[in-house]
C-alpha cells in the first residue's frame, strides 16, 4: 500500500513511474501497454540506434579532425561541417533518406550519424590544434615521424577535448532518437509521439527513461574524460588556488659561468 500511495502523491510523475513498471490498458482499449517488458524493449532499441550512430559518427569525424588539426589546415572545412550539421533538421534528413533507403533502422542511424559528427569533428580539431607547439617541436627534435607525433603526442593530449565532443554528441543523439518512430523504429519516442494509445502517463514515463539514459551516459563519458586526461594537464588544472590565480612553474636558474 505504501508504493501506490507514494505514486499517487507524486501526481503525473508518479503515473509515469507506474507506467514504467506496470502494464495497463491502452487509452484506445484492447491492448496492454507499459511495464518493464515493453519499456525495456523500447529502451534497448533506443540505445542500439543511438550507439550505432555514435560509432559511425566517431569513426568518420575523429580521423578527419585529427588529420586536419595535425596539418594545421581545414579550419574552414571543420567549421562549415559543424555549422551545416547543426542547422539541418533531423526530420528533413530522415525524409531525405526515405527516398533512397526507405524507413527503418538504417535510415534513423544515418540521420543521427550526421547529427553526431559536428561536435566530434570540431572538438577533435580544436583539441589537436591546442597542443603546445613547444611539445611538438620537442617531439620532432627527438626524431619522431609525423605519424608518431599524431598517435603518441597530439592524440593523447587532445583526448579530453575529444571526449567533450563525444559527450555533446551522445546527449544530442539520445535525445533526438525519440523521433525514430516516425521512421518505423520503435524507440522510447513511441509513447511520446502516440499519446492517443499510451496516454499521458506513457509520455511521462518514456521521458523519464530517456532522461535517465541520457544523464547516465553523460556522467559515464565524463568519468572516461577525466580518466584519459593526462596527468600533466590535471596537475596544471590543480595548480590554481582558491582565488583563481595560477601557481607559476618553477624554472631552474642557469648558473653563471
PLY file of the C-alpha trace (Angstrom):
ply
format ascii 1.0
element vertex 257
property float x
property float y
property float z
element edge 256
property int vertex1
property int vertex2
end_header
0.00 0.00 0.00
2.93 2.32 0.57
4.13 2.33 -3.04
0.73 3.17 -4.61
0.26 5.92 -2.03
3.65 7.43 -2.87
2.96 7.25 -6.62
-0.40 8.91 -6.13
1.25 11.65 -4.10
3.69 12.31 -6.97
0.83 13.03 -9.35
1.65 12.87 -13.07
5.27 11.95 -12.31
4.04 9.05 -10.22
1.76 7.94 -13.05
4.77 7.96 -15.34
6.76 5.81 -12.93
3.84 3.41 -12.63
3.70 3.15 -16.44
7.36 2.07 -16.47
6.85 -0.81 -14.04
3.26 -1.94 -14.59
1.16 -2.77 -17.63
-2.14 -1.05 -18.18
-4.83 -0.97 -20.82
-4.20 1.46 -23.64
-6.27 4.61 -23.96
-7.96 3.27 -27.08
-8.52 -0.08 -25.37
-7.89 -3.62 -26.50
-4.14 -3.85 -25.81
-1.83 -3.71 -22.84
0.87 -1.03 -22.79
3.66 -0.15 -20.41
5.51 -2.35 -17.97
9.16 -3.30 -17.78
8.90 -5.65 -20.73
7.69 -3.11 -23.25
9.56 -0.13 -21.85
12.76 -2.18 -21.63
12.41 -3.26 -25.27
11.87 0.31 -26.41
14.86 1.45 -24.35
17.06 -1.26 -25.87
16.19 -0.21 -29.42
16.69 3.43 -28.41
20.20 2.68 -27.17
21.04 0.45 -30.14
20.21 3.03 -32.82
21.96 5.76 -30.82
25.07 3.62 -30.29
25.21 2.76 -34.00
25.03 6.44 -34.91
27.70 7.37 -32.36
30.05 4.60 -33.51
29.74 5.57 -37.17
29.92 9.28 -36.43
33.05 8.87 -34.32
34.69 6.62 -36.92
34.12 9.29 -39.58
34.71 12.51 -37.64
37.67 11.66 -35.40
40.19 10.74 -38.16
39.22 13.78 -40.23
39.53 16.13 -37.26
42.82 14.55 -36.25
44.27 14.91 -39.74
43.09 18.49 -40.26
44.33 19.50 -36.83
47.73 17.93 -37.38
48.18 19.57 -40.77
47.02 22.93 -39.47
44.67 23.32 -42.39
40.97 22.94 -42.94
39.62 25.11 -40.15
37.04 26.43 -42.60
36.05 22.86 -43.50
35.68 21.81 -39.88
33.69 24.91 -39.00
31.45 24.64 -42.07
30.64 20.98 -41.45
29.84 21.78 -37.84
27.54 24.67 -38.72
25.75 22.84 -41.53
25.32 19.70 -39.44
23.68 21.65 -36.65
21.46 23.64 -38.99
19.88 20.78 -40.96
16.72 19.48 -39.22
16.87 15.79 -38.35
13.36 15.28 -39.72
14.49 16.62 -43.08
17.35 14.10 -43.11
15.01 11.22 -42.32
12.65 12.32 -45.10
15.61 12.65 -47.49
16.90 9.15 -46.74
13.43 7.65 -47.22
13.79 8.32 -50.94
16.93 6.16 -51.11
16.78 3.54 -48.36
13.20 3.71 -47.13
12.22 3.73 -43.49
13.76 1.67 -40.72
16.83 1.32 -38.53
19.39 2.27 -41.20
17.56 5.47 -42.07
17.44 6.69 -38.47
21.02 5.60 -37.75
22.37 7.55 -40.73
20.36 10.65 -39.85
21.60 10.54 -36.26
25.15 9.95 -37.51
25.07 13.29 -39.32
23.87 14.84 -36.07
26.73 13.23 -34.14
29.56 14.27 -36.46
29.81 18.08 -35.96
30.71 18.21 -32.22
33.16 15.32 -32.53
34.85 16.76 -35.61
35.09 20.25 -34.15
36.38 19.13 -30.75
38.92 16.76 -32.27
40.26 19.53 -34.49
40.37 22.05 -31.65
41.96 19.56 -29.26
44.75 18.74 -31.69
45.40 22.39 -32.54
45.60 23.33 -28.86
48.60 21.09 -28.23
51.52 23.32 -27.25
53.86 23.95 -30.17
56.85 23.51 -27.89
55.74 19.94 -27.23
55.54 19.25 -30.96
58.96 20.79 -31.54
60.40 18.64 -28.77
58.89 15.52 -30.36
60.34 16.46 -33.73
63.69 17.09 -32.08
63.59 13.54 -30.71
63.25 12.26 -34.26
59.58 11.29 -34.20
57.86 10.93 -37.54
54.61 12.66 -38.41
52.52 9.58 -37.63
54.33 9.06 -34.32
53.63 12.66 -33.33
49.94 12.17 -34.12
49.48 8.96 -32.15
51.95 9.47 -29.29
51.75 13.24 -28.73
48.80 15.02 -30.30
46.12 12.37 -29.75
46.78 11.71 -26.04
46.81 15.44 -25.28
43.66 16.02 -27.36
41.65 13.19 -25.77
39.97 15.32 -23.06
38.65 17.78 -25.66
37.72 14.93 -27.99
35.64 13.24 -25.31
33.96 16.56 -24.62
32.69 16.43 -28.19
31.64 12.80 -27.78
29.63 13.71 -24.68
27.86 16.52 -26.52
27.07 14.26 -29.47
25.84 11.42 -27.26
23.41 13.67 -25.41
22.07 15.13 -28.67
21.71 11.73 -30.34
19.99 10.06 -27.38
17.56 12.93 -27.02
16.81 13.12 -30.75
16.30 9.36 -31.11
12.83 9.92 -29.66
11.62 10.85 -33.16
12.71 7.48 -34.58
9.13 6.06 -34.56
8.38 8.47 -37.43
10.67 6.21 -39.49
9.15 3.00 -38.10
11.84 2.39 -35.46
10.21 1.74 -32.10
12.28 3.66 -29.56
11.22 5.40 -26.35
9.73 8.06 -28.57
6.81 5.73 -29.32
4.84 6.59 -26.14
5.82 10.25 -26.53
4.54 10.53 -30.10
1.45 8.37 -29.60
-0.39 9.69 -26.53
-3.67 8.52 -28.04
-2.50 4.96 -27.34
-0.17 5.26 -24.37
-1.80 8.20 -22.65
-0.12 10.99 -20.74
1.47 8.56 -18.23
3.20 6.85 -21.15
4.59 10.17 -22.34
5.89 10.99 -18.87
7.26 7.50 -18.25
9.15 7.33 -21.55
10.53 10.83 -20.99
11.82 9.78 -17.57
13.66 6.80 -19.04
15.15 8.92 -21.85
16.36 11.46 -19.31
17.91 8.76 -17.11
19.71 7.12 -20.04
20.97 10.48 -21.30
22.17 11.67 -17.91
23.77 8.31 -17.16
25.60 8.30 -20.49
26.83 11.86 -19.97
28.05 11.01 -16.47
29.79 7.85 -17.66
31.55 9.64 -20.50
32.51 12.37 -18.05
34.30 9.77 -15.94
36.09 8.46 -19.04
37.04 12.02 -19.97
38.68 12.53 -16.59
40.45 9.17 -16.77
42.01 9.91 -20.17
43.15 13.39 -19.16
46.97 13.27 -18.97
48.43 13.69 -15.50
50.30 16.83 -16.53
47.06 18.55 -17.55
45.43 17.53 -14.28
48.36 18.98 -12.35
48.15 22.20 -14.34
44.43 22.44 -13.63
45.06 21.71 -9.98
47.72 24.37 -9.75
45.19 27.11 -9.12
44.47 28.47 -5.69
41.08 29.40 -4.31
41.28 32.89 -5.83
41.82 31.50 -9.30
45.45 32.55 -9.71
47.80 30.10 -11.38
50.78 28.90 -9.42
53.80 29.70 -11.57
56.06 26.89 -12.62
59.48 26.94 -11.00
62.28 27.14 -13.51
65.84 26.25 -12.80
68.17 29.22 -12.91
71.24 28.96 -15.04
74.44 29.01 -13.06
76.83 31.80 -14.04
79.97 30.62 -15.75
0 1
1 2
2 3
3 4
4 5
5 6
6 7
7 8
8 9
9 10
10 11
11 12
12 13
13 14
14 15
15 16
16 17
17 18
18 19
19 20
20 21
21 22
22 23
23 24
24 25
25 26
26 27
27 28
28 29
29 30
30 31
31 32
32 33
33 34
34 35
35 36
36 37
37 38
38 39
39 40
40 41
41 42
42 43
43 44
44 45
45 46
46 47
47 48
48 49
49 50
50 51
51 52
52 53
53 54
54 55
55 56
56 57
57 58
58 59
59 60
60 61
61 62
62 63
63 64
64 65
65 66
66 67
67 68
68 69
69 70
70 71
71 72
72 73
73 74
74 75
75 76
76 77
77 78
78 79
79 80
80 81
81 82
82 83
83 84
84 85
85 86
86 87
87 88
88 89
89 90
90 91
91 92
92 93
93 94
94 95
95 96
96 97
97 98
98 99
99 100
100 101
101 102
102 103
103 104
104 105
105 106
106 107
107 108
108 109
109 110
110 111
111 112
112 113
113 114
114 115
115 116
116 117
117 118
118 119
119 120
120 121
121 122
122 123
123 124
124 125
125 126
126 127
127 128
128 129
129 130
130 131
131 132
132 133
133 134
134 135
135 136
136 137
137 138
138 139
139 140
140 141
141 142
142 143
143 144
144 145
145 146
146 147
147 148
148 149
149 150
150 151
151 152
152 153
153 154
154 155
155 156
156 157
157 158
158 159
159 160
160 161
161 162
162 163
163 164
164 165
165 166
166 167
167 168
168 169
169 170
170 171
171 172
172 173
173 174
174 175
175 176
176 177
177 178
178 179
179 180
180 181
181 182
182 183
183 184
184 185
185 186
186 187
187 188
188 189
189 190
190 191
191 192
192 193
193 194
194 195
195 196
196 197
197 198
198 199
199 200
200 201
201 202
202 203
203 204
204 205
205 206
206 207
207 208
208 209
209 210
210 211
211 212
212 213
213 214
214 215
215 216
216 217
217 218
218 219
219 220
220 221
221 222
222 223
223 224
224 225
225 226
226 227
227 228
228 229
229 230
230 231
231 232
232 233
233 234
234 235
235 236
236 237
237 238
238 239
239 240
240 241
241 242
242 243
243 244
244 245
245 246
246 247
247 248
248 249
249 250
250 251
251 252
252 253
253 254
254 255
255 256
